Amino acid sequence: MTQYAIRRILYSIPVIFGILLVTFVMARSIPGEPCKAMLGEKASAEACERFTKKYGLDEPIPVQFGVYMQNIAKGDFGDSIRFSRPVTTILLERLPTTIELGTFALFLAVLIGIPAGVIAAVKRNSAIDVGVMVAANTGVSMPVYWLGLVLAYVFALLLKDTPFWLPPSGRLSAGVSAIPFYEVFNWTATEGTTKYVIMEFFANMYIFNSIITADWEVLSDVLKHIILPAVALSTIPLAIIARMTRSSMLEVLRQDYIRTARAKGLFERFVILKHAFRNALLPVITIIGLQVGTLFAGAVLTETIFGFAGIGRMLFEAITARDFPVVQGFTIVIALGYVGVNLLVDLAYVFIDPRIRLD
């Protein structure tokens, strides 16, 4: 398994390189000049010349790409044109928010989608089956931005005077602050060191931070703020997972060994969960891994609508401002995350089905 994992990682290097190259070229193909986007439309020619020279934008694209790859090899993603801060620092602040939102959304999609698909398959052609499939098709059809606006309107405005009110934006309410766990436990680290980066990364995951510090007020507030964006983001993956689970279960339930298990007098629940569901799980796991890309794509719109300060919202702002280093740095992280999740999915096959061997 170790050799397989190493081989998959090596195979991923050309994929990451290709993504880097395409993103680098496309970012510089966006209409408009970075100078005008940052300094304003009335920026003088002299100011624009100094701006482009400062950030190396006056060099040919192949030269710019070569310099960028050299910096990437050193672990340097460059500095943001808009904020004049290292891209790594911005990632450290924004990435935990998106991971937290994406994990919560994927949890909802799996928690609801798999049982819904199993029940629909077991109750095939019944009213329950039809209802689940109608709901799944509706979920796939609803754009994230439209659903997000509807949820915010219903739960933040129509239900504002009821116990069901939920905040429409932000991660924390005004006056509520999350104290980093390393301050609570009096842990120290020099800024810029690996220890500091790791501590700061996990401290920016407010759910994790509030749980280990037992700050239940902050945890309650964070969960209230994350429900609406997580529901909006999870709708499409949930619908796809439910449909795939139903399809896979129907295929397995037709097999001879399922009829044999029933003929032996086993309880129906045991037949469904022990024999059918486990063998139907492989394609479901695959589709769950593929939904990570959907979550990253949907995070751009979801975080923008709900005011979540994650990499999706930052990526949108960076594209608008022609902030090339941020666009490229965030794209690398998203690509690495997607490749990593799919590697974990492949490795999970062995544990789900022992008959599979990774050669």
C-alpha positions as CSV (number, residue, x, y, z in Angstrom):
1,M,0.0,0.0,0.0
2,T,2.9,2.4,0.8
3,Q,4.4,1.8,-2.7
4,Y,0.9,2.5,-4.3
5,A,0.5,5.7,-2.3
6,I,4.0,6.9,-3.3
7,R,3.3,6.0,-6.9
8,R,0.0,8.0,-6.9
9,I,1.7,11.0,-5.4
10,L,4.4,10.9,-8.1
11,Y,1.7,10.6,-10.8
12,S,0.0,13.7,-9.3
13,I,3.1,15.9,-9.8
14,P,2.4,16.4,-13.6
15,V,-1.2,17.1,-12.8
16,I,-0.3,19.8,-10.3
17,F,2.2,21.2,-12.7
18,G,-0.4,21.4,-15.4
19,I,-2.9,23.1,-13.1
20,L,-0.2,25.6,-12.2
21,L,0.6,26.3,-15.8
22,V,-3.0,26.7,-16.9
23,T,-3.9,28.9,-13.9
24,F,-0.8,31.1,-14.4
25,V,-1.6,31.7,-18.1
26,M,-5.3,32.2,-17.6
27,A,-4.8,34.6,-14.7
28,R,-2.8,36.8,-17.0
29,S,-5.3,36.5,-19.8
30,I,-8.1,38.1,-17.7
31,P,-9.1,41.4,-19.5
32,G,-7.9,44.5,-17.8
33,E,-4.6,45.6,-16.3
34,P,-3.6,44.8,-12.7
35,C,-2.3,48.3,-12.3
36,K,-5.7,49.8,-13.2
37,A,-7.5,47.3,-10.9
38,M,-5.3,48.2,-7.9
39,L,-4.5,51.9,-8.5
40,G,-7.7,53.0,-10.2
41,E,-8.6,53.8,-13.8
42,K,-7.0,57.2,-13.5
43,A,-3.6,55.9,-12.6
44,S,-0.8,57.6,-14.5
45,A,1.4,55.8,-17.0
46,E,4.4,56.4,-14.8
47,A,2.6,54.8,-11.8
48,C,1.6,51.8,-13.8
49,E,5.1,51.4,-15.1
50,R,6.5,51.4,-11.5
51,F,3.8,49.0,-10.5
52,T,4.4,46.4,-13.2
53,K,8.2,46.6,-12.7
54,K,7.8,46.1,-9.0
55,Y,5.8,42.9,-9.4
56,G,7.7,41.6,-12.5
57,L,4.7,41.9,-14.7
58,D,6.8,43.6,-17.4
59,E,8.6,40.4,-18.1
60,P,7.4,37.8,-20.7
61,I,5.0,35.2,-19.4
62,P,7.5,32.3,-19.7
63,V,10.1,34.3,-17.7
64,Q,7.5,35.1,-15.1
65,F,6.4,31.4,-14.9
66,G,10.0,30.3,-14.5
67,V,10.6,32.7,-11.6
68,Y,7.4,31.6,-10.0
69,M,8.3,27.9,-10.2
70,Q,11.7,28.7,-8.6
71,N,9.9,30.4,-5.7
72,I,7.4,27.6,-5.4
73,A,10.3,25.1,-5.0
74,K,11.5,27.2,-2.1
75,G,8.0,27.2,-0.5
76,D,7.5,30.9,-1.4
77,F,4.0,31.7,-2.9
78,G,4.9,35.3,-3.3
79,D,3.2,38.4,-1.9
80,S,-0.3,39.6,-2.5
81,I,-0.4,42.5,-4.9
82,R,-3.6,43.9,-3.2
83,F,-2.6,43.4,0.5
84,S,1.2,43.5,0.2
85,R,1.3,40.4,2.5
86,P,2.7,36.9,2.0
87,V,0.2,34.6,0.3
88,T,1.2,31.9,2.9
89,T,0.0,34.2,5.7
90,I,-3.3,34.8,3.9
91,L,-3.7,31.1,3.3
92,L,-3.1,30.5,7.0
93,E,-6.0,32.8,7.9
94,R,-8.5,31.8,5.2
95,L,-8.0,28.1,4.6
96,P,-9.2,26.9,8.0
97,T,-12.5,28.7,7.4
98,T,-13.1,26.9,4.1
99,I,-12.0,23.5,5.5
100,E,-14.4,23.9,8.4
101,L,-17.3,24.9,6.1
102,G,-16.5,22.2,3.6
103,T,-16.2,19.5,6.2
104,F,-19.5,20.5,7.8
105,A,-21.2,20.6,4.4
106,L,-19.8,17.2,3.4
107,F,-20.9,15.8,6.8
108,L,-24.5,16.9,6.2
109,A,-24.4,15.5,2.6
110,V,-23.2,12.1,3.7
111,L,-25.3,12.0,6.9
112,I,-28.5,12.6,4.9
113,G,-27.7,11.4,1.4
114,I,-26.6,7.9,2.1
115,P,-29.6,6.9,4.3
116,A,-31.9,8.6,1.9
117,G,-30.5,6.6,-1.0
118,V,-30.6,3.3,0.9
119,I,-34.2,3.8,1.9
120,A,-35.2,4.8,-1.6
121,A,-33.6,1.6,-3.0
122,V,-35.2,-0.6,-0.4
123,K,-38.6,1.0,-1.0
124,R,-38.2,1.0,-4.7
125,N,-41.1,2.5,-6.7
126,S,-42.9,3.5,-3.5
127,A,-44.0,7.0,-2.6
128,I,-40.8,7.3,-0.4
129,D,-38.6,6.4,-3.4
130,V,-40.4,9.0,-5.7
131,G,-40.1,11.6,-3.0
132,V,-36.4,11.1,-2.4
133,M,-35.7,11.2,-6.1
134,V,-37.8,14.3,-6.7
135,A,-35.9,16.0,-3.8
136,A,-32.5,14.8,-5.2
137,N,-33.3,16.1,-8.7
138,T,-34.5,19.4,-7.2
139,G,-31.3,19.7,-5.1
140,V,-29.1,19.2,-8.1
141,S,-31.0,21.8,-10.1
142,M,-30.8,24.6,-7.5
143,P,-27.9,27.0,-8.0
144,V,-25.9,27.6,-4.8
145,Y,-26.2,31.3,-5.0
146,W,-30.0,31.2,-5.4
147,L,-30.4,28.7,-2.6
148,G,-28.1,30.8,-0.3
149,L,-30.1,33.9,-0.9
150,V,-33.4,32.1,-0.2
151,L,-32.1,30.6,3.0
152,A,-30.8,33.9,4.2
153,Y,-34.1,35.6,3.4
154,V,-36.2,32.9,5.1
155,F,-34.2,32.3,8.3
156,A,-32.7,35.8,8.8
157,L,-35.8,37.9,7.8
158,L,-39.0,35.9,7.8
159,L,-38.1,34.0,11.0
160,K,-36.2,36.8,12.8
161,D,-38.7,36.9,15.7
162,T,-38.8,33.1,16.2
163,P,-36.5,30.5,17.8
164,F,-35.6,29.4,14.3
165,W,-33.7,32.6,13.4
166,L,-30.2,32.1,12.1
167,P,-27.6,34.7,11.3
168,P,-27.2,35.4,7.5
169,S,-23.5,36.3,7.5
170,G,-20.2,36.1,9.2
171,R,-18.6,33.5,11.4
172,L,-19.2,35.0,14.8
173,S,-21.6,37.5,16.3
174,A,-20.5,41.0,17.3
175,G,-18.9,41.0,20.7
176,V,-18.1,37.2,20.6
177,S,-14.4,36.3,20.1
178,A,-12.6,33.0,19.9
179,I,-9.5,32.9,22.1
180,P,-6.9,30.7,20.5
181,F,-6.3,27.5,22.3
182,Y,-2.5,28.0,22.6
183,E,-3.2,31.2,24.6
184,V,-5.6,29.3,26.9
185,F,-3.0,26.6,27.5
186,N,-0.1,29.1,27.6
187,W,1.7,27.5,24.7
188,T,4.2,29.7,22.9
189,A,6.0,29.6,19.6
190,T,8.1,32.0,17.5
191,E,6.1,33.6,14.7
192,G,7.0,32.0,11.4
193,T,8.1,28.7,12.8
194,T,6.4,25.4,11.9
195,K,5.0,25.1,15.4
196,Y,3.5,28.5,15.2
197,V,2.0,27.9,11.7
198,I,0.3,24.6,12.9
199,M,-1.1,26.2,16.1
200,E,-2.4,29.3,14.2
201,F,-3.9,27.0,11.5
202,F,-6.0,25.0,14.0
203,A,-6.8,28.0,16.1
204,N,-8.5,29.5,13.1
205,M,-10.9,26.5,13.0
206,Y,-13.3,27.9,15.4
207,I,-15.3,24.7,16.0
208,F,-12.1,22.8,16.9
209,N,-10.7,25.6,18.9
210,S,-13.9,26.1,21.0
211,I,-14.3,22.4,21.7
212,I,-10.8,21.9,23.0
213,T,-11.0,25.1,25.1
214,A,-14.5,24.1,26.3
215,D,-15.8,27.5,25.2
216,W,-19.4,26.5,24.6
217,E,-20.7,30.0,24.0
218,V,-18.4,30.4,21.1
219,L,-19.2,26.9,19.8
220,S,-22.9,27.6,19.9
221,D,-22.4,30.9,18.0
222,V,-20.1,29.3,15.4
223,L,-22.6,26.5,14.7
224,K,-25.5,29.0,14.3
225,H,-23.4,30.9,11.7
226,I,-22.3,27.9,9.8
227,I,-25.7,26.1,9.4
228,L,-27.0,28.2,6.5
229,P,-23.9,28.3,4.3
230,A,-23.3,24.6,5.0
231,V,-26.8,23.7,4.0
232,A,-26.5,25.7,0.8
233,L,-23.2,24.2,0.0
234,S,-24.2,20.6,0.8
235,T,-27.4,20.5,-1.3
236,I,-25.8,19.5,-4.6
237,P,-23.4,16.9,-3.2
238,L,-26.2,15.5,-1.0
239,A,-28.5,15.0,-4.0
240,I,-25.7,13.3,-6.0
241,I,-24.7,11.0,-3.1
242,A,-28.4,10.0,-2.6
243,R,-28.9,9.2,-6.3
244,M,-25.6,7.2,-6.5
245,T,-26.4,5.3,-3.3
246,R,-29.8,4.3,-4.6
247,S,-28.4,3.2,-8.0
248,S,-25.6,1.2,-6.4
249,M,-28.0,-0.4,-3.8
250,L,-30.5,-1.4,-6.5
251,E,-27.6,-3.1,-8.5
252,V,-26.5,-5.1,-5.4
253,L,-30.0,-6.1,-4.3
254,R,-30.4,-7.9,-7.6
255,Q,-27.4,-10.2,-7.0
256,D,-27.8,-13.9,-6.2
257,Y,-26.1,-13.7,-2.8
258,I,-28.7,-11.3,-1.6
259,R,-31.5,-13.8,-2.6
260,T,-29.4,-16.6,-0.9
261,A,-29.1,-14.5,2.3
262,R,-32.8,-13.9,2.4
263,A,-33.5,-17.6,1.6
264,K,-31.4,-18.6,4.7
265,G,-33.8,-16.6,6.8
266,L,-31.6,-13.7,7.8
267,F,-33.3,-10.6,9.1
268,E,-34.0,-8.1,6.4
269,R,-32.1,-5.4,8.3
270,F,-29.0,-7.6,8.5
271,V,-29.2,-8.4,4.8
272,I,-29.5,-4.7,3.8
273,L,-26.8,-3.4,6.1
274,K,-24.3,-6.3,6.3
275,H,-24.5,-7.8,2.8
276,A,-26.0,-5.2,0.4
277,F,-24.8,-1.8,1.8
278,R,-21.2,-2.8,2.3
279,N,-20.9,-4.1,-1.3
280,A,-22.7,-1.0,-2.7
281,L,-20.3,1.4,-0.9
282,L,-17.4,1.5,-3.3
283,P,-19.1,3.7,-6.0
284,V,-20.6,5.9,-3.2
285,I,-17.1,6.5,-1.7
286,T,-15.8,7.4,-5.1
287,I,-18.6,10.0,-5.7
288,I,-18.0,11.4,-2.2
289,G,-14.4,12.0,-3.1
290,L,-15.3,13.7,-6.3
291,Q,-17.7,16.0,-4.5
292,V,-14.7,17.7,-2.8
293,G,-14.2,19.6,-6.0
294,T,-17.8,20.6,-6.0
295,L,-17.5,21.9,-2.5
296,F,-14.4,24.0,-3.4
297,A,-16.2,25.4,-6.4
298,G,-19.4,26.1,-4.5
299,A,-17.4,27.7,-1.7
300,V,-16.6,30.7,-3.9
301,L,-20.3,31.6,-4.2
302,T,-21.3,30.4,-0.8
303,E,-18.7,32.4,1.1
304,T,-19.3,35.5,-0.9
305,I,-23.1,35.4,-0.2
306,F,-22.8,34.6,3.5
307,G,-19.7,36.8,4.2
308,F,-17.5,33.9,5.2
309,A,-13.8,34.9,5.1
310,G,-12.5,31.7,3.5
311,I,-10.4,31.0,0.4
312,G,-13.5,30.9,-1.8
313,R,-14.4,34.5,-1.1
314,M,-10.8,35.6,-1.1
315,L,-10.3,33.9,-4.5
316,F,-13.2,35.8,-6.0
317,E,-11.8,39.1,-4.7
318,A,-8.3,38.2,-6.0
319,I,-9.6,37.5,-9.5
320,T,-11.5,40.8,-9.5
321,A,-8.4,42.7,-8.3
322,R,-6.1,40.8,-10.7
323,D,-4.1,39.6,-7.6
324,F,-2.2,36.9,-9.5
325,P,-0.1,35.5,-6.6
326,V,-3.2,34.9,-4.4
327,V,-5.1,33.3,-7.3
328,Q,-2.2,31.0,-8.1
329,G,-1.4,30.1,-4.4
330,F,-5.0,29.3,-3.6
331,T,-5.4,27.2,-6.7
332,I,-2.4,25.1,-5.8
333,V,-3.8,24.5,-2.3
334,I,-7.2,23.5,-3.8
335,A,-5.6,21.2,-6.3
336,L,-3.4,19.5,-3.6
337,G,-6.5,19.0,-1.4
338,Y,-8.4,17.5,-4.3
339,V,-5.6,15.1,-5.2
340,G,-5.1,14.2,-1.5
341,V,-8.7,13.4,-1.0
342,N,-8.9,11.2,-4.0
343,L,-5.8,9.3,-2.9
344,L,-7.5,8.6,0.5
345,V,-10.5,7.4,-1.4
346,D,-8.4,4.9,-3.4
347,L,-6.7,3.7,-0.2
348,A,-10.1,3.3,1.5
349,Y,-11.2,0.7,-1.1
350,V,-8.9,-1.9,0.6
351,F,-10.6,-1.5,4.0
352,I,-14.1,-1.5,2.5
353,D,-13.5,-4.5,0.3
354,P,-10.6,-6.8,1.3
355,R,-10.8,-8.5,-2.1
356,I,-9.2,-5.4,-3.7
357,R,-5.5,-5.3,-3.8
358,L,-3.5,-2.2,-4.6
359,D,-0.7,-3.4,-6.9
